[in-house]
Amino acid sequence: MSDRIELPEPSGPFSIGVIDFELKDASREEEYAPGTNRRIPVRAWYPAAATSGPTRPNAKPMELEHQVIPFLKMIPTETDITALFDVPTHGHEDAPPLSGPKRPVLIFSHGGFASPHANTSLMEHLASHGYVLFSIGHPYVDSATLHENGDIITSDPSLFADLMAKAADPAYLAAFVAPDPVERLEATLVNCAETKLAAQFLVWEDDFIHVVDRLSKGDLPAKAMPLLDIIDIDRIGTFGMSFGCSGAAAAQRDERIKAAINLDGGLFDPDMIDRDSRVPMLIMHNDLATLPGGKPHSEFSYEKLETAGTRPDIIRVEVKGATHLAFTDLCLTPPELRTDPVLAAAFGSIEGRRMAGIVHDFCKCFFDHVLGNEGSGLNPAFRANYPEVVDIDLTHVREWAATSPQPGFMSHRHVQIMNRLLADDTDSKAAAAKLPRVHVLAYQLANGPKGETVWWQMRFDPEEGLSFTLTEPDGPADLTMVGDWREAMQDFIAIRDRKIDAAALRLKSVGDETFMTRTAEAFAAGMKAATIPATIPEA
């Protein structure tokens, strides 16, 4: 009985080279190691000149011990699968790049708590067809990163613990599958704001952008410099699996990136919500029938809500029979091991090589069309070969958005809408610019909906303008309005219904009593720009 995967033979015409190196971002301090710079391990796969001899192991002994086995042990099975990835690849280590025309560039990231070994077959497939790929690692979130100086950095255990704690909370999960889109959208925004892992998603976006920076500047370590001779810096795509969909988010921030793919990735960046993607995208989901509620986690992302699912260059599909982990090389687990019910459930019912072929072919076809202007893209003729791949319909999102749903008062969605209005408002920015420094107005409300203290902030920043947050200020606010949450909600309803005026609010002011006078112009301009209908909870 085989206890290992077998990487499929790459179908392209080119031999494959592979090289490992490391980039250091001198502009960023590593938050986990103050005083040091962010380090990004890179494994590059590329078309190589004629090669011979042994190929690189998928996982060398140290990689197997520190990166692969800890990742595999996260799967709660009694079957020994620790040797699954202990196989040869088709890549020749440090082989010279194939000279010839400039080739498109793809930057890839695996999922959180995983490592570059999880998607080797996809890297090889695309490299054999002429792409130059840079698969990047992320210290403190990967299962481990191995560095050139010998450092071994394992993942921060608190990140996974926080994720599991939330997954064990029935109320947290129920919000994601609620019938009401308002609740699901709010749950998504809460996840972006309150999950410890979410902050790392933005770090990963910056990792992608730093790689683009280095390629654009022609600044690679000496051993990787020959790759610069074969890349076309004007044809860059980003993609990733699971948490690696941070690459798709990076594409929204960096105009040098021309296309992006999200392989079953969740959402941890609120800027992706209710906004049109600036690049063509392919979003592939696992079988939605296996998910409670059956809704895709990208339903609110990459397009405006009122037109969700209508852009022809934003392609959303689900793969029937696929699970989340089926988007990795774990789908290639031998059939005899998949008789284990835990592994069968983890890797899905779709046959492994068929699943790998679907991901390989869809990624190649999409990037060929967008980056290379080749072929007809994911058109009906291509799609006819893959009946397991089904379009996702977002009619329900458009119909809901057409009702102009009100956000909950001072919910994450309410704050998001207000902040976007303020970001585009010149009057409030001009008024804030007159202030000599940042000013903060805070609300501290006891006995919130869950018995907690509820915080709101309104920031007046001379450089950035006005903004709201739902967090406690880092330091003392200029003025804090202190009271009881339920009383405050009752008073806001009464003000809305014109039964009382604002002076009657049952809130005690603590701090600088001249604050409202000094910020009056900016406050008035902000209220004019960002006051929108919102549903105040009945306390």
C-alpha positions in Angstrom: 0.0 0.0 0.0 1.4 3.4 -1.0 1.7 6.0 1.8 2.8 8.8 -0.5 1.3 11.0 -3.2 2.6 10.8 -6.7 3.0 14.2 -8.4 1.6 14.1 -11.9 3.9 14.4 -14.8 3.8 18.1 -15.9 2.0 18.4 -19.3 4.0 21.4 -20.7 6.9 21.3 -23.2 9.5 22.7 -20.9 11.9 21.2 -18.3 11.5 22.7 -14.9 14.1 24.4 -12.7 13.6 25.2 -9.0 15.6 27.5 -6.7 15.2 28.7 -3.1 16.3 32.1 -1.9 15.2 34.7 0.6 14.2 38.3 0.4 14.5 40.8 3.2 12.2 43.8 3.3 14.3 46.6 4.7 11.3 48.9 4.9 9.3 46.7 7.3 10.1 45.7 10.9 9.1 42.2 11.8 6.4 42.6 14.4 7.3 39.4 16.1 11.0 40.3 16.3 11.3 44.0 16.9 14.5 45.5 15.6 14.7 43.0 12.7 13.4 43.2 9.1 10.7 41.1 7.6 12.1 38.0 5.8 10.3 36.2 2.9 11.5 32.8 1.9 10.9 32.2 -1.9 10.8 29.0 -3.9 10.9 29.8 -7.7 9.8 27.4 -10.4 10.6 28.2 -14.0 11.3 26.8 -17.5 14.8 25.5 -17.5 17.4 24.8 -20.1 18.2 21.1 -20.8 18.4 19.2 -17.5 19.7 15.9 -16.3 20.3 14.0 -13.1 18.1 13.8 -9.9 15.3 16.2 -9.2 14.7 18.1 -6.0 12.8 16.3 -3.3 9.4 17.8 -2.6 10.5 18.1 1.0 14.1 17.8 2.2 14.6 16.2 5.6 14.6 19.5 7.5 11.5 20.7 5.5 9.8 17.4 6.2 10.4 17.6 9.9 9.6 21.2 10.5 7.2 22.2 7.8 5.4 19.3 6.3 4.8 16.9 9.2 3.4 19.6 11.5 1.0 20.7 8.7 -0.2 17.1 8.1 -0.6 16.4 11.8 -3.3 19.1 11.9 -5.6 16.6 10.2 -7.2 14.6 13.0 -6.6 11.1 11.7 -5.1 8.0 13.2 -3.8 7.0 9.8 -0.1 7.8 9.5 0.1 10.3 6.6 3.4 11.9 7.6 5.2 10.5 4.5 2.6 11.8 2.0 4.8 14.6 0.6 8.1 12.7 0.9 8.4 12.3 -2.9 10.5 13.5 -5.7 9.5 16.5 -7.8 10.1 17.1 -11.5 12.2 20.2 -10.8 15.9 20.4 -11.2 17.5 22.4 -8.4 19.4 25.5 -9.5 19.1 24.6 -13.2 19.8 27.5 -15.6 16.7 29.3 -16.9 15.7 28.7 -20.4 16.6 31.6 -22.6 14.2 33.0 -25.1 11.2 35.3 -24.9 10.2 37.1 -21.7 7.8 35.0 -19.7 4.8 36.0 -17.5 5.3 36.0 -13.7 3.1 34.4 -11.1 3.4 35.0 -7.4 1.8 32.3 -5.3 1.1 31.6 -1.6 -0.1 28.5 0.1 -2.6 28.5 2.9 -2.2 29.5 6.5 -0.3 27.0 8.8 0.9 25.2 5.6 4.1 25.4 3.5 5.2 25.7 -0.1 5.1 21.9 -0.4 1.3 21.9 -0.4 0.9 22.9 -4.1 4.0 21.6 -5.8 2.1 20.0 -8.6 0.4 23.3 -9.6 3.7 25.1 -9.6 5.3 22.4 -11.8 2.4 22.4 -14.2 2.5 26.1 -14.8 6.3 26.3 -15.0 6.3 23.5 -17.6 4.0 25.7 -19.7 6.3 28.7 -19.6 5.4 30.6 -16.4 8.0 31.8 -13.9 6.6 31.3 -10.4 7.6 32.6 -7.1 6.0 30.7 -4.2 6.5 32.7 -1.1 6.6 31.8 2.6 5.3 33.8 5.6 7.1 33.7 9.0 5.0 33.1 12.1 1.9 31.9 10.2 3.4 29.1 8.0 3.7 25.8 9.7 7.4 26.9 9.8 9.8 28.9 7.7 13.4 27.8 7.2 15.8 30.7 6.7 19.2 31.0 5.1 20.9 31.7 8.4 19.6 28.5 9.9 16.6 30.1 11.7 13.5 27.9 12.0 10.4 30.0 12.7 7.3 28.1 13.7 3.8 29.5 13.5 2.4 31.6 16.4 0.2 29.1 18.3 -2.1 31.8 19.5 -3.3 32.5 15.9 -4.5 28.9 15.4 -5.9 28.8 19.0 -7.9 32.0 18.4 -9.2 30.6 15.1 -10.3 27.3 16.7 -11.9 29.1 19.6 -14.1 31.1 17.2 -14.9 28.0 15.3 -16.1 26.4 18.5 -18.5 29.3 19.2 -22.0 28.4 17.9 -23.0 32.0 17.8 -20.0 32.9 15.7 -20.6 30.2 13.2 -24.4 30.8 13.1 -23.9 34.3 11.9 -21.9 33.2 8.9 -24.8 30.9 7.7 -27.7 33.2 8.8 -30.5 33.4 6.3 -30.3 37.3 6.5 -27.5 38.7 4.3 -27.2 41.6 6.8 -26.1 39.1 9.4 -23.7 37.3 7.1 -22.1 40.5 5.9 -21.7 41.7 9.4 -20.1 38.4 10.5 -17.6 38.7 7.6 -16.7 42.2 8.7 -16.4 41.2 12.4 -14.1 38.3 11.3 -11.9 40.9 9.5 -11.8 43.1 12.6 -11.6 40.7 15.5 -9.8 37.5 14.3 -6.1 37.6 15.3 -5.3 36.0 12.0 -6.8 38.9 10.1 -3.9 41.3 10.8 -1.5 38.8 9.3 -3.6 38.8 6.1 -2.5 42.4 5.5 1.1 41.4 6.3 0.8 38.7 3.6 -0.5 41.3 1.1 2.6 43.4 1.8 4.7 40.3 1.3 3.3 39.9 -2.2 3.8 43.5 -3.0 7.4 43.4 -1.7 8.1 40.6 -4.2 6.7 42.7 -7.0 8.9 45.6 -5.8 12.0 43.5 -5.9 11.2 42.0 -9.3 10.4 45.5 -10.7 13.7 46.9 -9.4 15.7 43.9 -10.7 16.9 43.3 -7.1 17.2 39.6 -6.3 20.0 37.6 -4.5 22.9 36.6 -6.8 21.8 33.0 -7.2 18.3 34.2 -8.5 19.5 37.0 -10.7 19.4 34.9 -13.9 15.6 34.7 -13.5 15.4 38.5 -14.2 16.5 37.8 -17.8 13.4 35.7 -18.6 10.6 37.6 -16.8 8.1 40.0 -18.3 7.5 42.5 -15.5 4.5 43.9 -17.3 2.7 40.5 -17.0 2.3 39.7 -13.3 -0.4 37.6 -11.8 -1.0 36.7 -8.1 -2.8 33.7 -6.7 -3.1 31.6 -3.6 -4.9 28.9 -1.8 -7.0 29.6 1.3 -5.2 32.3 3.3 -3.0 32.7 0.3 -5.8 34.5 -1.4 -4.1 37.5 0.2 -2.5 37.6 -3.3 -5.9 38.5 -4.8 -6.2 41.3 -2.2 -2.7 42.6 -3.0 -3.8 42.8 -6.7 -6.4 45.4 -5.6 -3.6 47.6 -4.1 -0.9 47.3 -6.7 -1.4 48.4 -10.3 1.5 46.3 -11.5 -0.5 43.1 -10.9 -2.8 42.4 -13.8 -4.7 39.3 -12.8 -5.5 37.2 -9.7 -6.9 33.8 -8.7 -8.4 32.9 -5.3 -8.4 29.1 -4.6 -11.1 28.7 -2.0 -9.8 31.5 0.2 -11.8 33.2 2.9 -11.9 37.0 3.4 -9.9 38.9 6.0 -9.6 42.3 4.3 -12.7 44.4 4.5 -11.5 46.6 1.6 -12.5 43.7 -0.7 -16.1 43.9 0.3 -18.7 45.8 -1.8 -15.9 46.9 -4.2 -15.2 46.1 -7.8 -11.9 44.3 -8.4 -9.4 46.3 -10.4 -8.2 43.1 -12.2 -9.9 40.1 -13.8 -10.3 37.3 -11.3 -11.0 33.6 -11.0 -12.5 32.5 -7.7 -12.8 28.8 -7.2 -14.8 27.4 -4.3 -15.2 23.9 -2.8 -18.6 22.1 -3.1 -21.1 24.6 -1.5 -23.4 21.7 -0.7 -20.9 20.6 1.9 -21.1 24.0 3.7 -23.8 25.0 6.2 -26.0 27.5 4.5 -24.5 26.7 1.1 -23.3 30.3 0.5 -19.9 31.1 -1.0 -17.5 33.0 1.3 -16.8 35.4 -1.6 -20.5 36.4 -2.0 -19.8 40.0 -0.8 -16.4 40.4 -2.3 -14.7 41.7 -5.5 -17.8 43.4 -7.0 -20.3 46.0 -5.9 -23.2 44.4 -4.1 -25.8 45.7 -6.4 -24.0 44.2 -9.4 -22.6 41.1 -7.7 -22.0 38.2 -10.1 -22.5 40.2 -13.3 -18.9 41.1 -14.4 -17.8 38.7 -17.1 -14.2 39.0 -16.0 -14.9 38.0 -12.4 -15.5 34.2 -12.7 -16.8 32.4 -9.6 -17.2 28.6 -9.7 -17.6 25.7 -7.3 -16.1 22.3 -7.8 -18.6 19.5 -7.0 -17.2 16.9 -4.7 -14.2 19.1 -3.6 -13.4 20.1 -0.1 -11.1 22.9 1.0 -8.0 20.7 1.3 -8.7 19.3 -2.2 -7.2 22.5 -3.6 -3.8 21.3 -2.4 -1.8 18.2 -3.4 -3.5 16.4 -0.6 -6.1 15.6 -3.2 -3.5 13.2 -4.6 -3.6 11.0 -1.5 -3.6 7.4 -2.6 -7.1 5.8 -2.8 -6.2 3.2 -0.2 -5.5 5.9 2.4 -8.7 7.7 1.6 -10.7 4.7 2.9 -10.1 6.3 6.3 -13.3 8.2 6.9 -11.5 11.2 8.3 -9.3 11.5 5.2 -12.3 10.9 2.9 -14.2 13.7 4.5 -11.1 16.0 4.5 -10.2 15.5 0.8 -13.6 15.1 -0.8 -15.3 12.7 -3.1 -13.8 13.9 -6.3 -11.1 11.7 -7.7 -7.7 13.1 -6.8 -6.0 13.4 -10.2 -9.2 14.8 -11.7 -9.3 17.5 -9.0 -5.6 18.4 -9.6 -6.2 18.5 -13.3 -9.2 20.9 -12.9 -7.2 23.3 -10.8 -4.2 23.1 -13.1 -6.2 23.6 -16.2 -8.4 26.4 -14.9 -5.4 28.4 -13.6 -3.4 28.0 -16.8 -6.3 28.8 -19.1 -7.2 31.9 -17.0 -3.7 33.2 -16.9 -3.0 32.4 -20.5 -5.9 34.5 -21.6 -5.5 37.5 -19.2 -1.7 37.7 -19.1 -0.8 36.2 -22.5 -3.7 37.1 -24.6 -3.9 33.5 -25.6 -6.9 31.4 -26.2 -10.5 32.2 -25.5 -10.3 31.9 -21.7 -12.7 30.0 -19.6 -15.4 30.0 -22.4 -18.2 27.4 -22.9 -16.0 25.2 -25.1 -13.4 24.9 -22.4 -15.9 24.5 -19.6 -17.7 21.7 -21.4 -14.8 19.5 -20.4 -15.4 20.0 -16.7 -19.0 19.3 -15.8 -18.0 19.2 -12.1 -17.2 22.9 -12.2 -20.4 24.9 -11.8 -21.0 28.7 -11.9 -22.0 30.4 -8.7 -25.1 32.5 -8.9 -25.1 35.7 -6.8 -28.7 36.8 -7.7 -29.6 36.6 -4.0 -26.9 39.3 -3.3 -28.1 41.6 -6.0 -31.8 41.3 -5.0 -30.9 42.0 -1.4 -28.8 45.0 -2.3 -31.6 46.4 -4.4 -33.7 46.7 -1.3 -31.2 49.3 0.1 -30.8 47.4 3.4 -29.9 49.6 6.4 -26.8 48.6 8.4 -27.1 48.2 12.1 -26.3 51.4 14.0 -22.6 51.6 14.7 -22.1 48.1 13.3 -19.0 47.2 11.4 -21.0 47.6 8.1 -22.2 51.1 9.3 -18.7 52.1 10.1 -17.4 50.8 6.8 -19.9 52.8 4.8 -19.3 56.0 6.7 -15.6 55.7 6.4 -15.8 55.2 2.7 -18.0 58.3 2.4 -15.6 60.3 4.5 -12.6 59.1 2.5 -14.1 60.7 -0.6 -15.3 63.8 1.1 -13.2 66.9 0.4 -15.1 69.3 2.9 -14.5 67.2 6.0 -10.8 66.6 4.9 -10.3 70.3 4.5 -11.8 71.0 7.9 -9.7 68.3 9.6 -6.6 69.7 7.9 -7.0 72.9 9.9 -6.6 71.1 13.2 -3.1 71.2 14.8 -3.0 67.5 15.6 -5.1 64.3 15.7 -8.2 64.6 17.9 -10.2 61.7 19.3 -13.8 61.6 20.4 -14.7 58.3 22.1 -17.9 56.6 23.4 -17.5 54.2 26.3 -20.8 52.4 26.8 -21.2 49.8 29.5 -23.6 46.7 29.5 -23.5 46.2 25.7 -25.5 43.5 23.9 -23.3 40.7 25.4 -22.7 42.5 28.7 -19.4 44.0 27.3 -18.2 47.5 27.2 -18.8 49.0 23.8 -16.3 51.5 22.4 -16.7 53.8 19.4 -14.1 56.3 18.2 -14.3 59.3 15.9 -10.8 60.4 14.8 -10.1 63.8 13.4 -6.7 63.5 11.6 -5.2 66.6 9.8 -3.5 64.4 7.2 -6.1 61.6 6.7 -9.4 63.2 7.5 -12.2 61.8 9.6 -12.8 58.2 10.4 -14.7 55.9 12.7 -13.5 52.7 14.5 -15.2 50.3 16.9 -12.1 49.9 19.2 -10.9 51.4 22.4 -8.5 54.3 21.9 -4.8 53.5 22.2 -4.4 56.3 24.7 -6.7 58.8 26.4 -9.2 60.4 24.1 -9.6 64.1 24.0 -13.3 63.7 25.0 -15.0 60.5 26.1 -18.8 60.1 26.4 -19.5 57.6 29.1 -22.8 55.9 29.7 -24.9 52.8 29.5 -25.3 51.2 26.1 -29.0 50.4 26.5 -29.8 53.9 27.7 -27.8 55.4 24.8 -29.7 53.3 22.3 -33.0 54.4 23.8 -31.9 58.0 23.6 -30.7 57.7 20.0 -34.1 56.3 19.0 -35.8 59.1 20.8 -33.6 61.6 19.0 -34.4 59.9 15.7 -38.1 60.2 16.4 -37.7 63.8 17.5 -38.9 63.2 21.0 -35.7 64.6 22.6 -32.7 66.6 21.3 -29.1 65.6 21.5 -28.5 67.6 24.7 -30.8 65.1 26.6 -28.5 62.2 25.9 -27.8 60.3 29.2 -24.0 60.4 28.7 -21.3 61.9 30.9 -18.5 63.8 29.2 -15.0 63.2 30.5 -12.1 65.2 29.2 -11.6 68.4 27.3 -14.9 70.3 27.4 -13.7 72.6 24.6 -13.3 69.6 22.2 -16.6 70.1 20.4 -16.0 73.8 19.9 -12.5 73.2 18.5 -13.6 70.4 16.1 -17.0 71.9 15.3 -16.3 72.6 11.6 -14.9 69.2 10.9 -17.6 67.5 13.0 -20.3 69.2 11.0 -18.8 68.4 7.7 -18.3 64.8 8.7 -21.9 64.4 9.8 -23.1 65.9 6.6 -21.0 63.6 4.5 -21.5 60.3 6.4 -24.9 60.4 8.1 -26.9 57.5 6.6 -29.9 55.6 7.6 -29.1 52.9 10.2 -31.2 50.5 12.3 -30.8 51.3 15.9 -31.2 48.2 18.1 -34.2 48.1 20.4 -32.5 48.0 23.8 
